[in-house]
Structure formats: C-alpha cells, structure tokens
Amino acid sequence: MATDSSGKDLEEMLTRVTGQSFKTSHREQLGGGCINGAERLIGSDGRQYFIKHNKAAFLPVFAAEMVALRAIADSGTLRVPIPIGICQSGEQSILVLEYLAMQGSGGDWARMGRELANLHRSTADFFGWPEDNWIGSTPQINNRHDSWVDFYASCRLGPQINWARKKGLSLKTADALIKALPGFFNTYNPEPSLLHGDLWAGNAGFLGEGTPVIYDPASYYGDRETDLAMTELFGGFPSEFYAAYNDVWPLDAGYQIRKELYNLYHILNHFNIFGGGYGTQADSIIRSLLSVL
C-alpha cells in the first residue's frame, strides 16, 4: 500500500531527479490509484510534476513503468506522460512524470482507436520484453519466446493459475485449457506488437483539446488483441473507438472468442490481488472457453 511523503522529502527527491532545486508552492493529492499514492506538485518557479509514490521496495516497479512509457512515447503514436525519473529516499520511492491536465473521458475516442492501431504496428522479432515488469503489484514474466502460444501459456496464464492455486483456488480445468491453447490459433498467427498491457478505462483519458492519453502501462510485445480485449473488460470503450481501430487494422473474426482467453489473465490477476468473486469468475471463463473447442 502507498505511504505518504513529507513535503521536505519530496522536494529533496525532486531536486535529485531533476537536477534543479525544487521548492513547493502547491501540493495536491490526486485519487484514482489503489496501489500507489499520487500527487501534483507545483514549484515556486512554476514547474509542475505528477508524482507517484510508494514504499522503497516499489522502486523497480517504477523503473519498469518508466521504460514502458518511453517505449510508447518513442513509437510516435499515442500520447503518454513523459517520465522524468525515479528516486528512493529512506522508506520512500517516487516516479516523477510530466504533469498533464486531464479532462476525463470526453475526448476524441476515434483518434485513440486509430493511434492504438498504429502503436500496435510497432513490432519486434520476439514475444516478451527485455525485462520482467509488473501488472499492478503482480510480477509479470516476460521471457522471450518465438511462439505466442508458448509465451501466453508459460508467462501469462501459467503463473497466474499457480498463484491462484496457492491462494486456495482449485481451477480444476485450468490445466486442460493450457493444453488446449493451440486450438484457439489454428488460423490466426499474431505479430509481436508493442502493447500497453493494462489498457482499461482507468488508464486512458484526454487532454483539454481532446488529445487521447494512455498511462500506467505494463508493456510487452504480444498479440494486439490482448489490449483490445482489456478495453472491453471493465465497462468498455465507446463504439467509435473500436470502429476507428478496425478501419486502420481490422481484427480477426476469432477475436470474439480469444478476448475471453485474454481477459482471463486479468481476472486471475485481480483474484490474486484482491480475492473475492474474481476466482469464481475465472473458473467460469475457463469452462466456457473449453466448451467452444
């Protein structure tokens, strides 16, 4: 859980990160996160930053997020808050980002769809990522694979299933689903696309003039359908988003089935973080997926 930082501590850490003395003229607590604390800091010289803070042990998590944000920014597609740097002091760690004044959801959803499709055009010659990172507070294994099915089995579903079982969830048919994964890809061979990795409505928004922005990534190179699937998981994005995406890069017909396979990963992750009814939901998804093969 996030812990607070004193004003003096934040000033000292911002000075270290930016290389310029920072004195706070305004400090504003921001909501929306269940793992990290978040604040907007304005300096006496007018500079302002978005600060995420947590315990010292979270410094590697912030470092991984910074790498992902830079990769998305370098793609020249969707706007992200530019990372400034990370810092640790005592029991605290922070991630310093460019502050963007967000207006919520009333922006150009069609543009977001087009730009996400263009982000997915950024590809690699492997599935995975140069290093492991995190999905929320859960480790995300990113070992390189030539096969998407092998990657998804060993680096995504497999670990989440194992962690869920350690928490008491039986998932009796999960092993059968892992063995059956190739059956979902008989006529579909995905490319290793640059992904946001955690793309739900809480990690997307718009600037005042309508420019779409995404943030809080858990990036890797994988099937682009995984990003689209998660946009449908918690309420969904507006229809113009999906129409615009498909205008740029149409989705395969099998997506309608595979999106449940991909969202199973996030449902299992939510069980492993929060517990509760997510376990029952995961078991139901597994049984439903096996029934269509």
Order of alpha helices (4+ residues) and beta strands (2+ residues): alpha-beta-beta-beta-alpha-beta-beta-alpha-beta-beta-alpha-alpha-alpha-beta-beta-beta-beta-alpha-alpha-alpha-alpha
